[in-house]
Amino acid sequence: MKTTLEISDPLLREARKVAARERTTLRALVEQGLRRVVAEKKHKSAFRLRKASFKGRGLRPELADAGWDRLRDLAYEGRGG
């Protein structure tokens, strides 16, 4: 498939030098770079939120079954909200 890329002049000059030194084409060099980037991005794991509980004890027992509304009310209690 044909496509058009806009590449900065200095990067293109360096890429042409590398392609000439390695006796390959600019196209092959670009494909090689794209394959590396795509493979790297594909193998990255999904975002995971770190465990950030306070001293690992979780909620107070009396709040274990509380809903978000109750927890929010307690968080803002005494703050004029």
Secondary structure, 3 states (H helix, E strand, C coil): CCCCCCCCHHHHHHHHHHHHHCCCCHHHHHHHHHHHHHHHHHHCCCCCCCCCCCCCCCCCHHHCCCCHHHHHHHHHCCCCC
